[in-house]
Amino acid sequence: MSKEIKIEFTWTRELAIGASQKFYEYDMRHSNKRYLGWFFVGVTQFAIVGALKHDSYGLLYASTFLVAYWYYGRWYLRKMMLEKFYDKQGIDSKEAHFMLKEDGLYNETTLIEWNEIFRVIKIEDGILVQVQNSTLYFKRDAFSSYEDMQSFLEIMKREGKI
């Protein structure tokens, strides 16, 4: 790599919640978890037949609740937990500085080595970087230029992270 790529932005509560939502939506579309939702829908259909034929509504109520929770309630509960966390922490915003170098991704205090980065996901308005216990979200404007963002993606592809 010939040049270091700087990534700088202000980490805010809104950005954190937005990043969590982006990762949540990506994960629900691309992971095996989406099949569990389909299972709940199938159980609901089975429960409708049971309710109509045998006048038994317990399974219908339970499966309807699970479908509503799975497709609508999970994100809102997650968002409420994140908001409560940020309220408790009392952090409004924090400057974040990252630098991509030969041996990994640096922030102010630590090095995130290549083997600690599981995958990099290019989304519509930025990049999600999944690290051991967390996910980093770099919006397009965190890079100094579009070329830097493309270089970042090329390096991650070369390292086998995309």
C-alpha positions as CSV (number, residue, x, y, z in Angstrom):
1,M,0.0,0.0,0.0
2,S,1.5,3.3,-1.1
3,K,-0.5,5.7,1.0
4,E,-2.3,5.6,4.3
5,I,-6.0,6.2,4.3
6,K,-7.5,8.5,6.9
7,I,-11.0,8.0,8.1
8,E,-12.3,10.8,10.4
9,F,-15.8,11.6,11.6
10,T,-17.8,12.6,14.6
11,W,-19.4,9.6,16.4
12,T,-22.8,10.7,17.7
13,R,-25.7,8.8,19.2
14,E,-27.7,9.2,16.0
15,L,-24.9,7.8,13.9
16,A,-24.5,4.8,16.3
17,I,-28.2,4.0,16.1
18,G,-28.2,4.4,12.4
19,A,-25.1,2.1,12.1
20,S,-26.9,-0.5,14.3
21,Q,-29.9,-0.3,12.1
22,K,-27.9,-0.6,8.9
23,F,-26.1,-3.7,10.2
24,Y,-29.4,-5.1,11.5
25,E,-31.1,-4.7,8.1
26,Y,-28.1,-6.2,6.3
27,D,-28.0,-9.1,8.7
28,M,-31.7,-9.9,8.4
29,R,-31.5,-10.0,4.6
30,H,-28.3,-12.0,4.4
31,S,-28.2,-14.4,7.3
32,N,-29.9,-17.7,8.1
33,K,-32.0,-15.8,10.7
34,R,-34.4,-14.8,8.0
35,Y,-35.6,-18.4,7.7
36,L,-36.8,-18.4,11.3
37,G,-39.2,-15.6,10.4
38,W,-40.5,-17.7,7.5
39,F,-41.0,-20.6,10.0
40,F,-43.1,-18.3,12.2
41,V,-45.2,-17.4,9.2
42,G,-45.7,-21.1,8.4
43,V,-46.8,-21.8,12.0
44,T,-49.2,-18.9,11.8
45,Q,-50.8,-20.4,8.7
46,F,-51.0,-23.8,10.4
47,A,-52.6,-22.1,13.5
48,I,-55.2,-20.4,11.3
49,V,-56.3,-23.8,10.0
50,G,-56.4,-25.1,13.6
51,A,-58.4,-22.2,14.7
52,L,-61.0,-22.6,11.9
53,K,-61.3,-26.4,12.2
54,H,-60.9,-27.0,15.9
55,D,-61.8,-23.6,17.4
56,S,-58.4,-23.6,19.1
57,Y,-56.8,-20.1,19.2
58,G,-53.7,-20.5,21.5
59,L,-51.3,-21.4,18.8
60,L,-52.7,-18.6,16.6
61,Y,-52.1,-16.0,19.3
62,A,-48.6,-17.2,20.0
63,S,-47.5,-17.4,16.4
64,T,-49.1,-14.1,15.5
65,F,-47.2,-12.5,18.4
66,L,-43.9,-14.2,17.2
67,V,-44.4,-12.9,13.7
68,A,-45.2,-9.4,14.9
69,Y,-42.1,-9.4,17.2
70,W,-39.8,-10.9,14.6
71,Y,-40.7,-8.6,11.7
72,Y,-41.6,-5.4,13.6
73,G,-40.7,-5.5,17.3
74,R,-37.1,-6.6,17.3
75,W,-35.6,-3.4,15.9
76,Y,-37.7,-1.2,18.1
77,L,-36.6,-3.1,21.2
78,R,-33.0,-2.9,20.1
79,K,-33.3,0.8,19.4
80,M,-34.8,1.4,22.8
81,M,-31.9,-0.5,24.5
82,L,-29.3,1.6,22.5
83,E,-31.0,4.9,23.4
84,K,-31.1,3.8,27.1
85,F,-27.4,2.9,26.9
86,Y,-26.5,6.3,25.4
87,D,-28.6,8.2,27.9
88,K,-26.9,6.3,30.7
89,Q,-23.4,7.0,29.3
90,G,-24.1,10.7,28.8
91,I,-22.0,10.8,25.6
92,D,-23.2,13.4,23.1
93,S,-20.4,13.1,20.5
94,K,-16.9,12.0,20.1
95,E,-14.3,12.5,17.4
96,A,-13.2,9.3,15.8
97,H,-10.0,8.9,13.8
98,F,-8.9,5.8,12.0
99,M,-5.9,5.1,9.8
100,L,-5.6,2.2,7.4
101,K,-1.9,1.1,7.2
102,E,0.0,-2.0,6.0
103,D,-0.6,-4.0,9.1
104,G,-4.3,-3.1,9.8
105,L,-6.7,-0.5,10.9
106,Y,-5.6,1.9,13.6
107,N,-7.6,4.1,15.8
108,E,-6.3,6.5,18.4
109,T,-5.2,3.8,20.9
110,T,-5.3,0.4,19.3
111,L,-4.5,-1.6,16.2
112,I,-7.2,-3.7,14.6
113,E,-5.2,-6.4,12.9
114,W,-6.3,-8.1,9.7
115,N,-7.2,-11.4,11.5
116,E,-9.5,-9.4,13.8
117,I,-11.6,-8.1,10.9
118,F,-14.2,-10.7,9.9
119,R,-15.8,-9.0,7.0
120,V,-16.3,-5.7,5.3
121,I,-19.7,-4.9,3.8
122,K,-20.2,-2.1,1.3
123,I,-23.7,-0.6,1.7
124,E,-25.5,2.2,0.0
125,D,-24.1,5.1,2.0
126,G,-20.9,3.7,3.5
127,I,-19.0,0.7,4.7
128,L,-19.7,-1.7,7.6
129,V,-16.5,-3.3,9.1
130,Q,-17.3,-6.3,11.3
131,V,-14.7,-6.7,14.0
132,Q,-14.6,-9.4,16.8
133,N,-17.2,-7.9,19.2
134,S,-18.4,-4.9,17.3
135,T,-19.2,-3.3,14.0
136,L,-17.6,-0.1,12.7
137,Y,-19.6,2.1,10.3
138,F,-17.8,4.5,8.0
139,K,-20.1,6.8,6.1
140,R,-18.9,8.1,2.7
141,D,-18.1,11.5,4.1
142,A,-15.7,10.0,6.7
143,F,-13.2,9.5,3.9
144,S,-11.3,12.4,2.5
145,S,-12.3,11.5,-1.0
146,Y,-14.2,8.9,-3.0
147,E,-10.9,7.5,-4.3
148,D,-9.8,6.9,-0.7
149,M,-13.0,4.9,-0.1
150,Q,-12.4,2.9,-3.2
151,S,-8.8,2.2,-2.1
152,F,-10.1,1.1,1.3
153,L,-12.4,-1.4,-0.4
154,E,-9.7,-2.6,-2.7
155,I,-7.3,-3.2,0.2
156,M,-10.0,-5.1,2.1
157,K,-10.8,-7.2,-0.9
158,R,-7.1,-8.0,-1.3
159,E,-6.9,-9.0,2.3
160,G,-9.9,-11.3,1.8
161,K,-12.4,-9.4,3.9
162,I,-15.0,-8.7,1.2
